[in-house]
Amino acid sequence: MQTSGAAIRFLFGFSVVGAAAASAANDAVRTWIVPDTPGGLHSNQNWHAIGSTPTGDIIVAGMDHVTNSALFRIAARSDTLALVGDARAASEAADNWRPGETAQKFHTRPTSLRNGKTYVATLDHSAIDNGHLKRRGFHWYAFETGAVGPLVDASADAPGGTAIEHGGLATLATDAQREVLWGATIPDARIVRYDPLRNATTDFGRPPAFGKGLSYTGRYLWVAPDGKVYFTGGNPAWGQKEPAKIFGHVHFLDPATGEFGERPDWNLVEPRAIEMGQWSADRARCYLADDLGRVYRFNVEGPAWTHLGSLKHDGNWVWVMHLSPDERSIYFVNSGAERDALYEFDIATGNSRRLAFLDELHPDLKGRTRHTGHDAWDADGRFYFTSFPWPADTDLLIVRVDPTKLK
């Protein structure tokens, strides 16, 4: 049975549920329209804030880029989209919401730890200027993994009620061995660590090699088994004309010494920060890509860095990336083309092929030109991403693709 493009929603306590819309093209694709929250948030966009949990749930953020952000959950082996909670309501419940405060985005991929909680953080000013100094720093939010809320403001007990004094978080990664989270801030690309056991955030500052001032913050960082945190920065399209000699390679932080370092031999095609990534199942390799679809691989053994090739596509940007479970392919979706499409990148050969135009996969995807999300797979081998038009003036769509059925 196919539903209409509009969301079917109802309220039950604090839960908001959106009905799934079956694909008119085939049963390989399914969509959900993100519903409004009880507090009136109408989500119309998402920036990389979708992921999966160890329990098999899909967690996705919705936001309006002005006032507030919320989290939603598709339970494992379920087609029901339910509200976890929103930033404002969670902070108000903890008496940690200031008059006039906003939570423009959850920009971070929802990330789980072995303590049984899943985390996100706010980004309230994303421009690369000093506007962040007029706002409070970001909040950590958490909920019990596998549960439908409540969303809790974990920063309510921190000094000043925020993780740091100023700045928001653009990226989030876990060090599973040490049970801590790592992130990078906008607009000054500082590296921070969150210890949930102590509910404490440590600010390691801006990498000295980046120079003074502001720069484009890499949207993905990765933590090696030895604890080193690797990251990139700079972007010719969105940044501050960052010099290639600084931003054209990978940087790192060694938490054991607190010192930053560089790998000038780990080159990028251009000074364009890594945007997306996903580890192999055995966490021996991490596959990464920038926002044009240049593909790289980090090998734990060595460690080593390899440029695998570039996705061939006709869009402006690439913000969707999913590594196949067999580690043979990477699925990408481009953005801003005349007709955006789903692509498959062959890791062994570096070849690309278009699997389908998005508007062929589902009628709800017609007219939507922005698509984001990486490393969001469910237990049945299906990946998820979000889709919305630009300007973001309608609603936010969640898309599920079964690549085996599609091919």
Secondary structure, DSSP 8 states (H G I E B T S, - for coil): ----SS--EEEETTEEEE-EEE-SS-TTEEEEE----TT-----B-SS-EEE-TTS-EEEEEE-SSS-EEEEEE-TT---EEEEEEHHHHHHHTT---TT----EE-S--EE-TTSEEEEEEE---SSSGGGGGS----EEEEETTS----EETTTTSGGGSSSSS-EEEEEEEETTTTEEEEEEETT--EEEEETTTTEEEE--S-GGG-SS---B-S--EE-TTS-EEE-B--TTTSS---HHHHSEEEEEETTTTEEEEEEEEE-SSS--EEEEEE-TTSSEEEEEETT-EEEEEETTTTEEEEEEE---SSSEEEEEEE-TTSSEEEEEEESSSS-EEEEEETTT--EEEEEEHHHH-GGGTT--EEEEES-B-TTS-EEEEEE-SS--S--EEEEE-HHHH-
